[in-house]
Structure formats: structure tokens, C-alpha cells
Amino acid sequence: MTTQIRAAIEGASAYLTEHPDEARYTDSLATARVTSGLRVRVDGPNGEILETDMPTAVGGSASSASPGWYLRASIAACVASLATMRAAQLELTGFGCEVDVDSESDDRGILGLDASVPGGPLSMRIHLRLRADGVGLERLEEIAVWAVEHCPASDAIRRAVPVHIEVIGE
């Protein structure tokens, strides 16, 4: 599997080096619809489906994970994927990776009770457990930092990303 990942990365890198104009694109669309109460179904263009619900404390039924949990799950999955990709590039053997992501939030922000409190996380922690044959902690830390810095999901949290809001009345 490592050889296959490394070969795919090398092929994509070579192609984009030769065709840099094809590296930038619009990401696939996620369309969310409220199905009942605060339960939401999100559909993707290729049949992807994600369902969320809010906790009962704010009127949801807690029938699915909250959107905030999916944000953390997305970062955890992305960082794990990027660490594995980096290990493949470095031709490491016996590589293993687990990632925990948690955050600190203040519900006054999401409920609009205090304008000085943001609605999103106040801080986030990404904890990685990495292993590879014959590789020391310093090298594993380099892989962890590389993965977090190159993961699109964690990058969107670490820096301000311009957001454009469009509303169309029906």
C-alpha cells in the first residue's frame, strides 16, 4: 500500500509541476437541507451523504453527531491521511497513525449571548500517536507538523479564510 500511495503522490506531483494551471480548482459542493427540527442531511455530487443533529440542550434530538464534531472528525481524518502520505513519501516501514482532535468552545458564542465570544472553537488540540520502524520521536514530530500544515481542514482553522455569503430568496 505504501508503494501505491508514494507512486500516486509522485505522479500527481509531476503532473502538477508540468501543469500548474490545473492545480487550482473549485472544491466539490456540499448541499445541506434541514429534514426535521435541527436534523440536517448534506449531499455531495457523487452520492456522498452526511447527517447531523444538534444536542437536545439547544433544541435538537441528538440523533446524529453535531456539525462541530464532524469538523473535528474531518481534521482528525485529514491529518491521519496526510501523515500516512508523508510517511509513504519518506518510504517509512511499519508506519501507524492515530489522531485525536478536540477543541474548547463557549456556547455563549453559538447562541449569540455575547458578541465578544466567537461562535466557533476558541482553541483546538491535535494529538497524534505515530510509530514507524527505526524512527525516533524527532522525525515523527516532523511528520506530524508536516501533516497538520498541509491538511486542508486544519489549514482552514489555522488561518483566516475569506467567506462570501450569498442569499437567494425563493
Buried (B, 14 or more C-beta within 10 A) or exposed (E): EBEEBBEEBEEEEEEEEEEEEEEEEEEEEEEEEEEEEBBBBBBEEEEEEBBBBBEEEEEBEBBBBBBBEBBBBBBBBBBBBBBBBBBBBBEBEEBEBEBEBEBEBBEBBBEEEEEEBEEEBEEBEBEBEBEBEEBEEEBBEEBBEBBBEBBEBBBBBEEEEEEEEEEEEE
